[in-house]
Amino acid sequence: MNKALEEVSELITGHELDKAADRLSGIRSDDDELQIEKLYLEGHLLEKQHDWQAAAAKYRQVLERDPDHTETLFRLAYILDLHGDDDEALALYERCIQEPPAHVNALLNLAVLYEDRGRYEEAYDLVESVVEQMPNNIRARMYLKDLESSLTMYYDEDRERSREKHGAILDIPIGEFEFSIRTRNCLKQNNIHRLGDLLRVTEERLLACKNFGETSLNEVKAMLDQKGLRLGQALEEGPPAPQRTSSPLGQPLVSAGDPNLMNRSVAELELSVRSRKCLQRLGVSTVGELTQRTEAELLSTKNFGQTSLNEIKRRLSELGLSLRESKA
């Protein structure tokens, strides 16, 4: 890259985009290699201006002329990954890391895509290779710890659906079951209103209730047995794991701030692919929506670890913002 193009690259990196555009427009050369580098910088400038589609088009022009242009492979993969085209992004990241030294961010972003597809061991190997090359890379070291957790707690979607169905069954009102009037009244008097409430009481407690005898007990046990449940089951299993809930409607923002800032896309925070994908799962698309989330809500999301949380908190702090605090 010649001196003029190096200056443009530095201006883009320093977010002096208008100056970069002026300098770039004045560069002329018949040299094929310099033309390729100029195309790349035009794409990078468009990307920094958040014109993703135009940037991707420029990057594709570069790859038509130089299929192994590593930085272009990475930047195009990043844009595609950012906008949901995981398949092509994965293929480009894989091409990007073929030539040594492997692009570190490509290795980490590819690991995220592998992790999303349940390819935890491959993801772990990629991140481990980064840590071996760069022991002081905090992001890679923390991500490696997150992946170690993923390897021991494989996310089972079928089990998750089963859990949700189970929860819906436990929410069925007692009134929908064909209990005798005596049994129904006794349960109501003892604040047992839903099927799940029966799993939190023992036979002894029910029999201690006034007018609740063996007949009513057998009636309740027979109904639970039909559903594969039993009295006191929830007490044996321990308290339920906390579930992520959406922020209450109307929750005020942590900082009133500039309304334009709050309406900015989270894509403009230039988060890592892993953090961005986690926010997608939560349905968070703007900075304002992000500030309404708590640390607990973010950490309860699949594949969201301390690395991603620290990154998001740092980005928000740079804007004078923060996540919503949990109520004590």
C-alpha positions as a Python dict, from the first residue, in 0.01 Angstrom:
ca = {
    (1, 'M'): (0, 0, 0),
    (2, 'N'): (148, 336, -99),
    (3, 'K'): (181, 634, 132),
    (4, 'A'): (-139, 809, 13),
    (5, 'L'): (-349, 498, 72),
    (6, 'E'): (-185, 446, 412),
    (7, 'E'): (-290, 798, 510),
    (8, 'V'): (-647, 727, 399),
    (9, 'S'): (-646, 406, 603),
    (10, 'E'): (-534, 598, 911),
    (11, 'L'): (-807, 860, 859),
    (12, 'I'): (-1073, 589, 833),
    (13, 'T'): (-942, 419, 1146),
    (14, 'G'): (-950, 755, 1322),
    (15, 'H'): (-1311, 814, 1204),
    (16, 'E'): (-1211, 1121, 1006),
    (17, 'L'): (-1438, 1001, 729),
    (18, 'D'): (-1489, 1324, 533),
    (19, 'K'): (-1114, 1378, 504),
    (20, 'A'): (-1068, 1015, 405),
    (21, 'A'): (-1329, 1047, 131),
    (22, 'D'): (-1163, 1362, -7),
    (23, 'R'): (-817, 1203, -12),
    (24, 'L'): (-947, 881, -164),
    (25, 'S'): (-1127, 1057, -447),
    (26, 'G'): (-803, 1225, -551),
    (27, 'I'): (-597, 906, -579),
    (28, 'R'): (-540, 781, -934),
    (29, 'S'): (-323, 488, -1041),
    (30, 'D'): (-298, 237, -1325),
    (31, 'D'): (-125, -12, -1096),
    (32, 'D'): (-353, -314, -1046),
    (33, 'E'): (-243, -376, -686),
    (34, 'L'): (-306, -15, -587),
    (35, 'Q'): (-647, -21, -755),
    (36, 'I'): (-738, -324, -544),
    (37, 'E'): (-626, -150, -226),
    (38, 'K'): (-821, 161, -321),
    (39, 'L'): (-1135, -49, -379),
    (40, 'Y'): (-1085, -207, -39),
    (41, 'L'): (-1054, 132, 132),
    (42, 'E'): (-1363, 258, -51),
    (43, 'G'): (-1550, -39, 92),
    (44, 'H'): (-1409, 20, 439),
    (45, 'L'): (-1510, 387, 425),
    (46, 'L'): (-1865, 294, 322),
    (47, 'E'): (-1878, 42, 604),
    (48, 'K'): (-1776, 307, 858),
    (49, 'Q'): (-2052, 527, 716),
    (50, 'H'): (-2293, 237, 781),
    (51, 'D'): (-2375, 194, 412),
    (52, 'W'): (-2352, -183, 447),
    (53, 'Q'): (-2490, -278, 106),
    (54, 'A'): (-2256, -50, -88),
    (55, 'A'): (-1959, -162, 125),
    (56, 'A'): (-2035, -529, 55),
    (57, 'A'): (-2052, -455, -319),
    (58, 'K'): (-1706, -292, -307),
    (59, 'Y'): (-1563, -585, -114),
    (60, 'R'): (-1702, -828, -371),
    (61, 'Q'): (-1527, -628, -644),
    (62, 'V'): (-1199, -668, -455),
    (63, 'L'): (-1246, -1045, -422),
    (64, 'E'): (-1321, -1077, -794),
    (65, 'R'): (-973, -939, -859),
    (66, 'D'): (-796, -1088, -557),
    (67, 'P'): (-986, -1386, -408),
    (68, 'D'): (-735, -1420, -124),
    (69, 'H'): (-741, -1059, -1),
    (70, 'T'): (-751, -1146, 369),
    (71, 'E'): (-879, -818, 510),
    (72, 'T'): (-1156, -803, 250),
    (73, 'L'): (-1258, -1162, 326),
    (74, 'F'): (-1288, -1064, 691),
    (75, 'R'): (-1475, -736, 637),
    (76, 'L'): (-1727, -890, 395),
    (77, 'A'): (-1777, -1186, 628),
    (78, 'Y'): (-1836, -947, 917),
    (79, 'I'): (-2101, -749, 725),
    (80, 'L'): (-2281, -1065, 615),
    (81, 'D'): (-2262, -1206, 966),
    (82, 'L'): (-2391, -880, 1106),
    (83, 'H'): (-2696, -898, 880),
    (84, 'G'): (-2784, -1263, 923),
    (85, 'D'): (-2621, -1437, 626),
    (86, 'D'): (-2443, -1687, 848),
    (87, 'D'): (-2372, -1947, 580),
    (88, 'E'): (-2170, -1721, 348),
    (89, 'A'): (-2010, -1545, 643),
    (90, 'L'): (-1892, -1879, 781),
    (91, 'A'): (-1743, -1979, 444),
    (92, 'L'): (-1561, -1645, 412),
    (93, 'Y'): (-1422, -1662, 766),
    (94, 'E'): (-1294, -2012, 692),
    (95, 'R'): (-1119, -1881, 379),
    (96, 'C'): (-982, -1587, 576),
    (97, 'I'): (-796, -1804, 827),
    (98, 'Q'): (-632, -2030, 569),
    (99, 'E'): (-322, -1815, 518),
    (100, 'P'): (-88, -1777, 819),
    (101, 'P'): (-86, -1581, 1032),
    (102, 'A'): (-457, -1640, 1082),
    (103, 'H'): (-674, -1328, 1127),
    (104, 'V'): (-747, -1321, 1502),
    (105, 'N'): (-1091, -1161, 1478),
    (106, 'A'): (-1185, -1402, 1200),
    (107, 'L'): (-1092, -1692, 1429),
    (108, 'L'): (-1304, -1554, 1713),
    (109, 'N'): (-1604, -1469, 1494),
    (110, 'L'): (-1589, -1807, 1323),
    (111, 'A'): (-1586, -1967, 1668),
    (112, 'V'): (-1913, -1782, 1744),
    (113, 'L'): (-2076, -1925, 1432),
    (114, 'Y'): (-1954, -2274, 1518),
    (115, 'E'): (-2088, -2233, 1871),
    (116, 'D'): (-2428, -2121, 1741),
    (117, 'R'): (-2444, -2444, 1539),
    (118, 'G'): (-2353, -2659, 1835),
    (119, 'R'): (-2000, -2723, 1706),
    (120, 'Y'): (-1853, -2647, 2047),
    (121, 'E'): (-1531, -2846, 2017),
    (122, 'E'): (-1438, -2675, 1688),
    (123, 'A'): (-1517, -2337, 1841),
    (124, 'Y'): (-1305, -2422, 2144),
    (125, 'D'): (-1009, -2524, 1927),
    (126, 'L'): (-1020, -2193, 1737),
    (127, 'V'): (-1029, -1979, 2049),
    (128, 'E'): (-765, -2193, 2217),
    (129, 'S'): (-535, -2129, 1919),
    (130, 'V'): (-580, -1753, 1969),
    (131, 'V'): (-495, -1781, 2338),
    (132, 'E'): (-184, -1985, 2254),
    (133, 'Q'): (-68, -1718, 2008),
    (134, 'M'): (-178, -1421, 2219),
    (135, 'P'): (-185, -1517, 2590),
    (136, 'N'): (-269, -1158, 2687),
    (137, 'N'): (-579, -1138, 2466),
    (138, 'I'): (-840, -1085, 2739),
    (139, 'R'): (-1136, -1128, 2505),
    (140, 'A'): (-1010, -1468, 2385),
    (141, 'R'): (-928, -1590, 2737),
    (142, 'M'): (-1272, -1498, 2870),
    (143, 'Y'): (-1442, -1646, 2565),
    (144, 'L'): (-1250, -1970, 2621),
    (145, 'K'): (-1399, -1990, 2971),
    (146, 'D'): (-1747, -1933, 2828),
    (147, 'L'): (-1693, -2215, 2579),
    (148, 'E'): (-1579, -2448, 2854),
    (149, 'S'): (-1920, -2390, 3011),
    (150, 'S'): (-2091, -2453, 2677),
    (151, 'L'): (-1910, -2786, 2644),
    (152, 'T'): (-2047, -2901, 2978),
    (153, 'M'): (-2396, -2754, 2939),
    (154, 'Y'): (-2504, -2842, 2587),
    (155, 'Y'): (-2814, -2646, 2490),
    (156, 'D'): (-3091, -2891, 2407),
    (157, 'E'): (-3375, -2720, 2217),
    (158, 'D'): (-3606, -3023, 2245),
    (159, 'R'): (-3559, -3024, 2620),
    (160, 'E'): (-3625, -2649, 2631),
    (161, 'R'): (-3952, -2690, 2439),
    (162, 'S'): (-4048, -2974, 2671),
    (163, 'R'): (-3976, -2751, 2971),
    (164, 'E'): (-4198, -2475, 2832),
    (165, 'K'): (-4481, -2723, 2767),
    (166, 'H'): (-4438, -2860, 3118),
    (167, 'G'): (-4462, -2508, 3259),
    (168, 'A'): (-4786, -2444, 3069),
    (169, 'I'): (-4939, -2761, 3215),
    (170, 'L'): (-4848, -2656, 3568),
    (171, 'D'): (-5027, -2326, 3511),
    (172, 'I'): (-5366, -2494, 3451),
    (173, 'P'): (-5628, -2375, 3710),
    (174, 'I'): (-5751, -2635, 3957),
    (175, 'G'): (-6109, -2551, 3853),
    (176, 'E'): (-6052, -2723, 3519),
    (177, 'F'): (-6013, -3065, 3682),
    (178, 'E'): (-6312, -3281, 3776),
    (179, 'F'): (-6260, -3284, 4151),
    (180, 'S'): (-6543, -3327, 4396),
    (181, 'I'): (-6685, -3009, 4550),
    (182, 'R'): (-6528, -3097, 4888),
    (183, 'T'): (-6183, -3147, 4737),
    (184, 'R'): (-6207, -2830, 4529),
    (185, 'N'): (-6316, -2620, 4826),
    (186, 'C'): (-6040, -2758, 5049),
    (187, 'L'): (-5776, -2679, 4790),
    (188, 'K'): (-5911, -2329, 4742),
    (189, 'Q'): (-5915, -2262, 5116),
    (190, 'N'): (-5548, -2356, 5128),
    (191, 'N'): (-5447, -2123, 4844),
    (192, 'I'): (-5396, -2406, 4598),
    (193, 'H'): (-5526, -2258, 4274),
    (194, 'R'): (-5315, -2414, 3998),
    (195, 'L'): (-5178, -2755, 3915),
    (196, 'G'): (-4824, -2644, 3995),
    (197, 'D'): (-4930, -2554, 4351),
    (198, 'L'): (-4998, -2923, 4419),
    (199, 'L'): (-4637, -3007, 4341),
    (200, 'R'): (-4530, -2778, 4626),
    (201, 'V'): (-4731, -2945, 4901),
    (202, 'T'): (-4694, -3284, 5072),
    (203, 'E'): (-4957, -3547, 5156),
    (204, 'E'): (-4911, -3467, 5523),
    (205, 'R'): (-4987, -3099, 5471),
    (206, 'L'): (-5303, -3174, 5274),
    (207, 'L'): (-5427, -3426, 5531),
    (208, 'A'): (-5371, -3167, 5803),
    (209, 'C'): (-5624, -2939, 5631),
    (210, 'K'): (-5974, -2927, 5774),
    (211, 'N'): (-6222, -3159, 5592),
    (212, 'F'): (-5947, -3299, 5366),
    (213, 'G'): (-5941, -3677, 5409),
    (214, 'E'): (-5807, -3988, 5237),
    (215, 'T'): (-6083, -3976, 4972),
    (216, 'S'): (-5982, -3625, 4860),
    (217, 'L'): (-5615, -3718, 4880),
    (218, 'N'): (-5661, -4021, 4653),
    (219, 'E'): (-5861, -3808, 4414),
    (220, 'V'): (-5576, -3557, 4382),
    (221, 'K'): (-5307, -3825, 4356),
    (222, 'A'): (-5495, -4007, 4079),
    (223, 'M'): (-5520, -3689, 3871),
    (224, 'L'): (-5149, -3611, 3916),
    (225, 'D'): (-5053, -3969, 3834),
    (226, 'Q'): (-5232, -3940, 3497),
    (227, 'K'): (-4998, -3652, 3413),
    (228, 'G'): (-4684, -3819, 3541),
    (229, 'L'): (-4669, -3588, 3843),
    (230, 'R'): (-4687, -3631, 4221),
    (231, 'L'): (-4739, -3432, 4539),
    (232, 'G'): (-4426, -3263, 4673),
    (233, 'Q'): (-4237, -3312, 4347),
    (234, 'A'): (-4125, -2949, 4322),
    (235, 'L'): (-3994, -2959, 4680),
    (236, 'E'): (-3772, -3256, 4591),
    (237, 'E'): (-3641, -3089, 4272),
    (238, 'G'): (-3552, -2764, 4448),
    (239, 'P'): (-3649, -2408, 4349),
    (240, 'P'): (-3700, -2339, 3977),
    (241, 'A'): (-3419, -2173, 3784),
    (242, 'P'): (-3476, -1800, 3733),
    (243, 'Q'): (-3628, -1721, 3395),
    (244, 'R'): (-3548, -1423, 3180),
    (245, 'T'): (-3833, -1179, 3156),
    (246, 'S'): (-3876, -877, 2935),
    (247, 'S'): (-3835, -533, 3079),
    (248, 'P'): (-4165, -381, 3196),
    (249, 'L'): (-4330, -156, 2942),
    (250, 'G'): (-4279, 207, 3023),
    (251, 'Q'): (-3956, 145, 3216),
    (252, 'P'): (-3766, 476, 3198),
    (253, 'L'): (-3429, 482, 3027),
    (254, 'V'): (-3122, 492, 3246),
    (255, 'S'): (-3026, 817, 3082),
    (256, 'A'): (-3259, 1050, 2899),
    (257, 'G'): (-2971, 1138, 2668),
    (258, 'D'): (-2999, 1242, 2308),
    (259, 'P'): (-3310, 1081, 2149),
    (260, 'N'): (-3111, 1031, 1829),
    (261, 'L'): (-2853, 839, 2028),
    (262, 'M'): (-3119, 617, 2182),
    (263, 'N'): (-3262, 541, 1838),
    (264, 'R'): (-2926, 440, 1695),
    (265, 'S'): (-2890, 79, 1588),
    (266, 'V'): (-2684, -142, 1818),
    (267, 'A'): (-2492, -236, 1501),
    (268, 'E'): (-2331, 107, 1525),
    (269, 'L'): (-2173, 7, 1858),
    (270, 'E'): (-1946, -222, 1654),
    (271, 'L'): (-1982, -507, 1901),
    (272, 'S'): (-1826, -847, 1848),
    (273, 'V'): (-2036, -1091, 1650),
    (274, 'R'): (-2103, -1297, 1961),
    (275, 'S'): (-2245, -1001, 2154),
    (276, 'R'): (-2449, -885, 1855),
    (277, 'K'): (-2606, -1229, 1806),
    (278, 'C'): (-2705, -1246, 2171),
    (279, 'L'): (-2878, -908, 2139),
    (280, 'Q'): (-3059, -1036, 1831),
    (281, 'R'): (-3197, -1326, 2034),
    (282, 'L'): (-3330, -1078, 2289),
    (283, 'G'): (-3488, -866, 2015),
    (284, 'V'): (-3269, -567, 2107),
    (285, 'S'): (-3214, -350, 1800),
    (286, 'T'): (-3151, 3, 1934),
    (287, 'V'): (-2925, 159, 2196),
    (288, 'G'): (-3232, 272, 2391),
    (289, 'E'): (-3367, -83, 2406),
    (290, 'L'): (-3030, -207, 2525),
    (291, 'T'): (-3020, 40, 2815),
    (292, 'Q'): (-3351, -103, 2938),
    (293, 'R'): (-3197, -447, 2991),
    (294, 'T'): (-3031, -562, 3313),
    (295, 'E'): (-2711, -762, 3348),
    (296, 'A'): (-2915, -1060, 3469),
    (297, 'E'): (-3137, -1051, 3159),
    (298, 'L'): (-2838, -1048, 2928),
    (299, 'L'): (-2653, -1323, 3115),
    (300, 'S'): (-2961, -1548, 3100),
    (301, 'T'): (-2942, -1555, 2718),
    (302, 'K'): (-2796, -1856, 2537),
    (303, 'N'): (-2419, -1826, 2480),
    (304, 'F'): (-2405, -1484, 2650),
    (305, 'G'): (-2114, -1478, 2893),
    (306, 'Q'): (-1913, -1235, 3099),
    (307, 'T'): (-1700, -1144, 2795),
    (308, 'S'): (-2001, -1014, 2604),
    (309, 'L'): (-2140, -837, 2910),
    (310, 'N'): (-1815, -652, 2974),
    (311, 'E'): (-1794, -547, 2609),
    (312, 'I'): (-2148, -407, 2606),
    (313, 'K'): (-2101, -223, 2935),
    (314, 'R'): (-1780, -68, 2802),
    (315, 'R'): (-1948, 46, 2479),
    (316, 'L'): (-2240, 200, 2667),
    (317, 'S'): (-2004, 368, 2914),
    (318, 'E'): (-1826, 537, 2621),
    (319, 'L'): (-2163, 695, 2534),
    (320, 'G'): (-2232, 797, 2893),
    (321, 'L'): (-2497, 524, 2928),
    (322, 'S'): (-2540, 204, 3126),
    (323, 'L'): (-2762, -100, 3161),
    (324, 'R'): (-3074, -80, 3378),
    (325, 'E'): (-3009, -175, 3741),
    (326, 'S'): (-3198, -473, 3882),
    (327, 'K'): (-3441, -397, 4162),
    (328, 'A'): (-3314, -523, 4495),
}
